[in-house]
Amino acid sequence: MPCTDPIILIGTHRSGTTWLGDVFGRHPGLAYWEEPRHVWTWGNAYTRDDVLTEAHAKPRVKAHIRKAFEAFVREQGKDRLVEKTPSNTLRVRFIREVFPEARMIMVVRDGRSVLRSTDEIMSGGVPMSKIIARARQTPLLEWPAFASQAAGTLVRKVTGRKLAYWGPRPPGWKAWVGVEHPDVILARQWAGCMTAALDDAEALERRGAPPILRFRYEDVMRDPAGVMTRVCEHCELENPAPVIEHAARSADPTRVDKWRAQLDEETLDRVRPHMEPVLERLGYAWESPEPSEKVARAG
């Protein structure tokens, strides 16, 4: 069965894509694959960051990726693919080249929430099961590209030390580690990922590519049935009831504003110069308790 019309979830780390993928995974016809990084990076594993563009989508790379996802959908006995990989915020143009027909969805979350949640993950460390799973998935020829990062993660896991870096790698990321304050690293990481995703989405749409639906994590937590109805319509998903119903049952609006109680003024002042321009572009006001409707109208 050809892998056609996949649903690709675009969003930074800790932006709600795991929850969203699980919601889509409740549909009987959808094969959900969580973070198959090794598929997207096949043939391009040795880049200095996670950015991939049309230039990286060589014919053999495109064929391999489509074949890998086709095999997954077939093995799952499903009809259609749903996928989420946070580093794909830096690969929107690449994905569109590989899958011109893809239904792409971009979930946007307040960067201050992302910072709070990412810091929590970095303090606790990556689960060993995830490290082992990624090692098994990585082709042998690409092990050198993966090994140094995995070794650093393992060392910090064993010693109980906080991770120095975790998640997508936007341009310049390596120069920040060990130089910038940890909060600034997280702020620049989020801003770099979101800027790339927005720039590429807008550039593609100006060229006539299918639109990428944007919506806020905060909105889907507060009105899961309403937002997911719109998302399912964008995806032209048949029988969307299982998706919408599970979203309504599992959404947790209390997660939206945790950052307000857990980020102190010193932290917010430190990250504001790096985050505020992107937040404003997304429709969030730094001082306002509620984001504007700017992103809600997009797409």
Phi, psi and chi 1 to 4 in degrees:
 res  aa     phi    psi   chi1   chi2   chi3   chi4
   1 MET       -  123.6 -179.5 -176.4  -63.3      -
   2 PRO   -64.1  145.9  -17.0   29.3      -      -
   3 CYS   -88.5   94.1 -177.7      -      -      -
   4 THR  -121.0  154.3   58.0      -      -      -
   5 ASP    54.6   45.6 -152.9   22.7      -      -
   6 PRO   -70.2  158.3   29.3  -36.1      -      -
   7 ILE  -103.8  115.8  -60.8  170.8      -      -
   8 ILE  -111.0  121.5  -52.9  -65.2      -      -
   9 LEU   -93.0  119.4  -47.4 -179.7      -      -
  10 ILE  -107.1  125.6  -57.2  -65.5      -      -
  11 GLY  -177.0  149.7      -      -      -      -
  12 THR   -67.7  167.9   65.8      -      -      -
  13 HIS   -53.4  143.5   51.7  -62.1      -      -
  14 ARG    59.4   30.7  -46.8  -53.6  -65.8  169.4
  15 SER  -108.3    4.5   64.4      -      -      -
  16 GLY   105.3    5.0      -      -      -      -
  17 THR   -69.7  -30.7   53.9      -      -      -
  18 THR   -65.4  -46.0  -62.4      -      -      -
  19 TRP   -60.5  -45.3  175.5   84.7      -      -
  20 LEU   -63.4  -42.0 -170.5   60.7      -      -
  21 GLY   -62.5  -40.8      -      -      -      -
  22 ASP   -63.8  -37.2  178.9   65.0      -      -
  23 VAL   -63.3  -47.7  166.4      -      -      -
  24 PHE   -64.2  -33.9  -88.7  112.1      -      -
  25 GLY   -64.7  -14.1      -      -      -      -
  26 ARG   -78.6   -8.1  -57.9  -52.9  172.4  108.3
  27 HIS   -79.0  131.1 -168.2  -76.7      -      -
  28 PRO   -65.0  -18.3   22.5  -33.6      -      -
  29 GLY  -101.6    0.3      -      -      -      -
  30 LEU  -108.7  132.6  -62.4  179.1      -      -
  31 ALA   -98.9  109.2      -      -      -      -
  32 TYR   -95.9  127.0  170.8   49.6      -      -
  33 TRP  -120.4  119.3 -161.6  -13.3      -      -
  34 GLU   -92.0  113.1 -177.6  177.8   -6.6      -
  35 GLU    56.9   59.0  -59.5 -173.2   22.8      -
  36 PRO   -81.7   66.4   31.7  -35.5      -      -
  37 ARG   -56.2  -38.4  -60.7  178.3 -176.6   88.5
  38 HIS   -63.8  -24.8   63.7  -68.1      -      -
  39 VAL   -74.4  -48.9  175.9      -      -      -
  40 TRP   -66.5  -31.9  -70.0  114.9      -      -
  41 THR   -94.3    1.9   60.2      -      -      -
  42 TRP   -56.5  126.2 -172.9   87.7      -      -
  43 GLY    83.2   -7.0      -      -      -      -
  44 ASN  -136.4   32.7  -67.6  -61.8      -      -
  45 ALA   -74.1  -19.1      -      -      -      -
  46 TYR  -102.1   30.0  -68.2   90.5      -      -
  47 THR   -78.3  156.1   56.0      -      -      -
  48 ARG   -75.7  -17.8   67.4 -177.2   64.0 -174.8
  49 ASP  -144.9 -168.1   49.9   43.2      -      -
  50 ASP   -94.9    8.4  -73.6  -30.2      -      -
  51 VAL   -73.3  128.8  175.0      -      -      -
  52 LEU  -133.0  138.8  -65.3  177.2      -      -
  53 THR  -125.7 -172.2   68.3      -      -      -
  54 GLU   -56.4  -33.6  -60.1   93.3  -23.8      -
  55 ALA   -62.7  -26.3      -      -      -      -
  56 HIS   -83.5  -12.0  -64.9   92.4      -      -
  57 ALA   -88.3   63.6      -      -      -      -
  58 LYS   -64.2  155.1  -56.9  -71.4 -166.4  -92.9
  59 PRO   -51.8  -42.9  -29.8   36.5      -      -
  60 ARG   -69.6  -31.8   69.0 -175.5 -174.0   90.0
  61 VAL   -67.8  -47.5  170.8      -      -      -
  62 LYS   -59.1  -44.6  -68.9  166.1   62.0  174.6
  63 ALA   -63.5  -41.2      -      -      -      -
  64 HIS   -64.4  -45.9  175.6   88.1      -      -
  65 ILE   -62.7  -46.7  -67.3  172.4      -      -
  66 ARG   -63.2  -39.8  -67.3 -173.1   71.0  104.1
  67 LYS   -65.7  -40.2 -176.0  177.1 -179.9 -179.4
  68 ALA   -64.5  -43.8      -      -      -      -
  69 PHE   -70.2  -35.6  -77.0  130.6      -      -
  70 GLU   -60.5  -44.0  176.9 -178.0  -39.9      -
  71 ALA   -62.9  -40.0      -      -      -      -
  72 PHE   -63.5  -46.4  176.9   76.2      -      -
  73 VAL   -61.2  -42.1  172.4      -      -      -
  74 ARG   -64.8  -44.5 -176.5  172.0   59.6 -109.9
  75 GLU   -62.2  -33.3  -70.4  164.7    3.0      -
  76 GLN   -79.8   -9.6  -63.0  -66.2  -50.3      -
  77 GLY    68.0   31.5      -      -      -      -
  78 LYS  -110.6 -176.8  -53.5  -68.7 -174.9  175.9
  79 ASP  -107.9  -23.0  -56.2  -45.1      -      -
  80 ARG  -153.9  148.6 -165.0  174.4  175.0 -169.6
  81 LEU   -91.9  141.6  173.4   74.6      -      -
  82 VAL  -126.1  133.8  177.4      -      -      -
  83 GLU  -143.1  146.8 -175.2  -81.4  -18.9      -
  84 LYS  -142.9  131.0   80.0   97.7  174.6  178.2
  85 THR  -144.3  112.3  -58.8      -      -      -
  86 PRO   -54.6  -35.5  -29.7   38.0      -      -
  87 SER   -66.7  -10.2   48.4      -      -      -
  88 ASN   -70.6   -8.2  -79.1  -11.9      -      -
  89 THR   -60.3  -23.0   52.1      -      -      -
  90 LEU   -99.3   11.4  -59.0  163.5      -      -
  91 ARG  -136.3   25.3  -57.5  175.8 -175.9  139.2
  92 VAL   -59.1  -43.8  171.8      -      -      -
  93 ARG   -66.1  -39.5  -71.6  159.0   53.3 -165.6
  94 PHE   -61.6  -46.7  176.7   79.0      -      -
  95 ILE   -62.1  -42.5  -65.9  168.6      -      -
  96 ARG   -64.4  -32.2 -176.4   57.7   79.6 -161.5
  97 GLU   -70.1  -38.8 -175.4   69.5   18.7      -
  98 VAL   -74.2  -42.2  174.7      -      -      -
  99 PHE  -125.8   79.9  -73.7  111.3      -      -
 100 PRO   -58.6  -25.8  -19.8   31.1      -      -
 101 GLU   -92.7   -0.9   76.4  -81.8   26.3      -
 102 ALA   -60.5  144.4      -      -      -      -
 103 ARG   -93.1  108.6  -57.5  -57.9  173.4  112.5
 104 MET  -103.3  137.7  -63.9  172.7   70.5      -
 105 ILE  -127.5  130.7  -59.0  163.8      -      -
 106 MET  -115.2  115.3 -174.7 -176.0  -60.8      -
 107 VAL   -96.1  130.0   55.7      -      -      -
 108 VAL  -110.6  133.2  171.5      -      -      -
 109 ARG  -132.2  145.3 -171.8  177.2 -172.7 -177.9
 110 ASP   -51.1  124.8 -170.0  -45.6      -      -
 111 GLY   -60.2  -25.4      -      -      -      -
 112 ARG   -69.5  -33.7  -68.2  160.9  -69.9 -169.7
 113 SER   -66.9  -41.2  -73.1      -      -      -
 114 VAL   -62.4  -42.4  173.5      -      -      -
 115 LEU   -59.8  -49.3 -173.0  151.9      -      -
 116 ARG   -58.8  -46.0 -177.5 -150.8   64.0   80.7
 117 SER   -70.6  -38.0 -174.6      -      -      -
 118 THR   -65.6  -42.0  -55.5      -      -      -
 119 ASP   -60.2  -36.1 -174.9   68.6      -      -
 120 GLU   -64.5  -43.1 -173.3  174.9   80.4      -
 121 ILE   -65.1  -44.1  -71.9  -70.6      -      -
 122 MET   -65.6  -31.0  -68.5  174.9   67.1      -
 123 SER   -72.6  -37.1  -63.4      -      -      -
 124 GLY   -84.4  -23.8      -      -      -      -
 125 GLY    90.0  157.4      -      -      -      -
 126 VAL   -77.3  134.0  179.5      -      -      -
 127 PRO   -57.2  139.1  -24.0   33.6      -      -
 128 MET   -57.9  -33.6 -170.7   65.2   70.6      -
 129 SER   -61.2  -35.9   59.0      -      -      -
 130 LYS   -71.3  -38.7  -76.7 -161.5  170.6 -173.8
 131 ILE   -62.3  -45.1  -61.1  172.3      -      -
 132 ILE   -66.5  -41.8  -65.8  170.9      -      -
 133 ALA   -61.9  -42.5      -      -      -      -
 134 ARG   -68.1  -37.4 -173.4  173.6 -178.1 -169.0
 135 ALA   -61.3  -41.4      -      -      -      -
 136 ARG   -67.1  -33.2  -72.7  175.2  173.6  170.7
 137 GLN   -78.4  -24.4  -68.1  171.9  -21.6      -
 138 THR   -74.3  125.0  -57.8      -      -      -
 139 PRO   -59.5  148.6  -22.5   33.0      -      -
 140 LEU   -57.4  -38.6  -73.6  176.9      -      -
 141 LEU   -65.5  -19.4  -70.4  175.0      -      -
 142 GLU  -102.2    2.6  -63.0  177.9    1.5      -
 143 TRP   -58.5  -40.9 -104.3   82.8      -      -
 144 PRO   -58.6  -31.4  -27.4   37.0      -      -
 145 ALA   -71.9  -26.0      -      -      -      -
 146 PHE   -97.2  -28.5  166.0   73.2      -      -
 147 ALA   -62.5  -43.9      -      -      -      -
 148 SER   -64.8  -41.4   61.6      -      -      -
 149 GLN   -66.1  -41.7 -178.0 -179.3   -4.4      -
 150 ALA   -64.4  -40.3      -      -      -      -
 151 ALA   -63.4  -43.9      -      -      -      -
 152 GLY   -62.0  -40.1      -      -      -      -
 153 THR   -64.7  -41.8  -59.1      -      -      -
 154 LEU   -65.7  -43.3  -78.5  170.6      -      -
 155 VAL   -59.9  -46.0  167.7      -      -      -
 156 ARG   -68.9  -30.5  -69.5  175.8 -177.3  -87.8
 157 LYS   -65.8  -46.2 -178.2   75.3  172.9  175.9
 158 VAL   -68.3  -40.7  171.2      -      -      -
 159 THR   -84.1  -10.9   60.7      -      -      -
 160 GLY    79.2   11.7      -      -      -      -
 161 ARG   -82.3  149.6  -67.5  160.8   56.3 -158.3
 162 LYS   -66.9  141.2 -173.6  174.9 -178.9  178.3
 163 LEU   -63.1  140.9  -68.4  170.1      -      -
 164 ALA   -80.2  -26.5      -      -      -      -
 165 TYR  -159.1  145.9 -165.7   89.3      -      -
 166 TRP  -156.6  137.4  176.0   80.9      -      -
 167 GLY   105.2 -166.0      -      -      -      -
 168 PRO   -57.8  151.6  -23.1   33.1      -      -
 169 ARG  -116.3   90.4  -56.3  175.3  -57.2  162.7
 170 PRO   -73.1  167.3   26.7  -33.0      -      -
 171 PRO   -54.1  135.2  -27.7   35.9      -      -
 172 GLY    90.1   -2.8      -      -      -      -
 173 TRP   -58.0  -40.5   73.4  -83.2      -      -
 174 LYS   -66.1  -31.1 -170.5  168.3  -77.6 -169.6
 175 ALA   -70.5  -18.6      -      -      -      -
 176 TRP   -81.2  -34.5  -50.8  -25.8      -      -
 177 VAL   -66.0  126.6  179.7      -      -      -
 178 GLY    82.1   -3.1      -      -      -      -
 179 VAL  -116.8  -54.4  176.5      -      -      -
 180 GLU   -80.3  157.7  -59.8  -82.4   14.9      -
 181 HIS   -62.5  143.1 -171.5  -77.7      -      -
 182 PRO   -52.3  -38.4  -28.5   35.3      -      -
 183 ASP   -64.4  -38.8  -65.6  -23.8      -      -
 184 VAL   -67.7  -37.2  172.0      -      -      -
 185 ILE   -58.9  -46.6  -67.6  174.6      -      -
 186 LEU   -64.9  -40.0  -62.2 -176.3      -      -
 187 ALA   -65.2  -44.8      -      -      -      -
 188 ARG   -68.9  -35.3  -64.7 -174.6   69.0  170.5
 189 GLN   -60.8  -51.5  179.0 -170.7   32.8      -
 190 TRP   -61.5  -46.8  171.9   81.5      -      -
 191 ALA   -62.9  -40.4      -      -      -      -
 192 GLY   -64.9  -41.3      -      -      -      -
 193 CYS   -66.5  -46.6  -71.1      -      -      -
 194 MET   -68.6  -38.0  -74.2  -48.9  -51.5      -
 195 THR   -62.6  -44.6  -62.7      -      -      -
 196 ALA   -62.0  -44.9      -      -      -      -
 197 ALA   -63.0  -44.8      -      -      -      -
 198 LEU   -67.4  -45.4  -67.4  168.8      -      -
 199 ASP   -59.1  -46.8  -74.4   -9.6      -      -
 200 ASP   -68.6  -40.5  -71.3  -11.8      -      -
 201 ALA   -61.6  -45.3      -      -      -      -
 202 GLU   -66.5  -39.5  -69.0  168.2    4.8      -
 203 ALA   -64.3  -43.0      -      -      -      -
 204 LEU   -65.2  -42.2  -73.3  168.9      -      -
 205 GLU   -66.7  -34.9  -70.5  166.0   -5.1      -
 206 ARG   -63.5  -27.9  -75.7 -165.3  -62.1  -90.8
 207 ARG   -87.9    3.9  -60.7 -159.7  -46.7 -117.2
 208 GLY    95.5    9.3      -      -      -      -
 209 ALA   -70.2  157.2      -      -      -      -
 210 PRO   -55.3  141.9  -25.6   34.6      -      -
 211 PRO   -66.4  149.9   24.7  -34.1      -      -
 212 ILE  -103.2  120.0  -62.6  173.9      -      -
 213 LEU   -72.6  127.0 -179.9   68.4      -      -
 214 ARG  -110.0  139.2  -79.6   83.3  115.6 -179.5
 215 PHE  -152.6  162.3   66.3   93.3      -      -
 216 ARG   -92.9  138.6  -67.6 -166.7  -58.1 -103.8
 217 TYR   -58.2  -41.1  173.3   81.3      -      -
 218 GLU   -59.7  -38.7  -66.5   84.6   -0.5      -
 219 ASP   -69.6  -41.3  -71.6  -17.2      -      -
 220 VAL   -71.1  -26.8   76.4      -      -      -
 221 MET   -70.3  -34.0  -73.1  -64.0  104.2      -
 222 ARG   -87.5  -28.3  -68.9  171.4  177.3  138.0
 223 ASP  -138.8   66.7  179.9   20.8      -      -
 224 PRO   -61.8  -41.6   20.1  -31.6      -      -
 225 ALA   -66.2  -43.0      -      -      -      -
 226 GLY   -65.4  -46.8      -      -      -      -
 227 VAL   -69.1  -43.0  173.7      -      -      -
 228 MET   -70.7  -25.9  -71.8  -51.8  -60.8      -
 229 THR   -62.5  -43.8  -65.2      -      -      -
 230 ARG   -65.9  -39.0 -176.0  161.7   61.4   96.8
 231 VAL   -64.6  -44.2  170.5      -      -      -
 232 CYS   -65.4  -35.0  -70.4      -      -      -
 233 GLU   -64.9  -41.0  -70.9  172.3   -6.9      -
 234 HIS   -60.8  -38.1  173.6   78.6      -      -
 235 CYS   -82.3   -5.8  -62.7      -      -      -
 236 GLU    50.8   49.2  -64.4 -171.2   -3.6      -
 237 LEU   -85.4  121.8 -176.1   62.6      -      -
 238 GLU   -74.2  144.3  -64.6 -177.4    5.3      -
 239 ASN    49.0   65.3 -177.0   29.0      -      -
 240 PRO   -78.1   -3.1   31.5  -36.8      -      -
 241 ALA   -53.2  -45.0      -      -      -      -
 242 PRO   -60.8  -34.5  -23.7   34.6      -      -
 243 VAL   -70.0  -49.7  170.7      -      -      -
 244 ILE   -64.7  -41.6  -63.4  169.1      -      -
 245 GLU   -66.9  -40.8  -70.1  168.7    2.3      -
 246 HIS   -68.6  -37.0 -175.5   67.7      -      -
 247 ALA   -59.8  -43.7      -      -      -      -
 248 ALA   -64.9  -34.5      -      -      -      -
 249 ARG   -76.2  -34.6  -72.8 -165.2  -58.6  -90.4
 250 SER  -102.0  -11.2   60.2      -      -      -
 251 ALA   -63.2  139.9      -      -      -      -
 252 ASP  -128.5   92.4 -179.1    5.8      -      -
 253 PRO   -64.9  -14.5   20.5  -30.8      -      -
 254 THR   -69.6  -15.7   66.0      -      -      -
 255 ARG   -77.6  -16.3  -62.0  179.7   61.2   83.9
 256 VAL   -63.1  -44.8  168.8      -      -      -
 257 ASP  -110.5   22.2  -70.1  -36.0      -      -
 258 LYS   -59.9  -32.2  -81.1 -172.2  175.2 -177.8
 259 TRP   -62.1  -28.5   66.9  -91.0      -      -
 260 ARG   -63.5  -34.7  -63.0 -178.1 -175.3  -79.5
 261 ALA   -88.6  -19.5      -      -      -      -
 262 GLN  -109.2  -12.3  -63.7 -177.4   17.5      -
 263 LEU  -105.7  121.4  -62.7 -176.1      -      -
 264 ASP   -82.3  171.6   56.9   32.5      -      -
 265 GLU   -63.4  -35.4  -73.2  -60.3  -39.8      -
 266 GLU   -62.2  -43.2 -177.5 -180.0   -3.4      -
 267 THR   -64.1  -46.2  -61.7      -      -      -
 268 LEU   -63.3  -40.8  -68.2  171.2      -      -
 269 ASP   -63.9  -35.3  -71.7  -16.5      -      -
 270 ARG   -68.5  -38.7 -175.8 -179.1  -65.1  120.9
 271 VAL   -94.3  -12.2  -57.9      -      -      -
 272 ARG   -55.0  -46.0 -176.8  170.8 -176.5  172.0
 273 PRO   -60.1  -28.0  -21.0   32.9      -      -
 274 HIS   -88.2  -29.0  -53.6  -78.5      -      -
 275 MET   -99.1  -35.6  -73.3 -172.6  142.8      -
 276 GLU   -58.3  -43.4 -172.8  171.9   20.6      -
 277 PRO   -59.7  -39.1  -25.2   36.0      -      -
 278 VAL   -73.8  -39.2 -176.1      -      -      -
 279 LEU   -59.0  -43.1  -75.4  167.6      -      -
 280 GLU   -64.3  -39.2  -71.1 -177.6  -12.9      -
 281 ARG   -61.8  -33.3 -178.5  177.3  179.2 -177.6
 282 LEU   -83.5   -6.8  -67.5  169.1      -      -
 283 GLY    98.4    9.2      -      -      -      -
 284 TYR   -95.8  135.3  -64.8   89.0      -      -
 285 ALA   -98.8  134.8      -      -      -      -
 286 TRP   -58.4  -42.4 -171.0  -93.7      -      -
 287 GLU   -88.8  -19.3  -56.1  -62.9  -16.8      -
 288 SER   -78.5  139.2  173.5      -      -      -
 289 PRO   -72.8  -17.1   26.6  -34.4      -      -
 290 GLU  -126.8  135.8  -65.8  -71.1  -19.1      -
 291 PRO   -70.4  158.0   21.4  -28.0      -      -
 292 SER   -75.5 -178.2   75.5      -      -      -
 293 GLU   -91.0    9.2  -66.8  -60.0  -46.2      -
 294 LYS   -56.6  -51.8 -177.1  177.0  178.7 -179.2
 295 VAL   -71.3  -34.4  173.1      -      -      -
 296 ALA   -59.9  -30.6      -      -      -      -
 297 ARG   -85.0  -17.5  -67.2 -163.3  -59.9  -92.8
 298 ALA   -69.4  148.8      -      -      -      -
 299 GLY    76.6      -      -      -      -      -
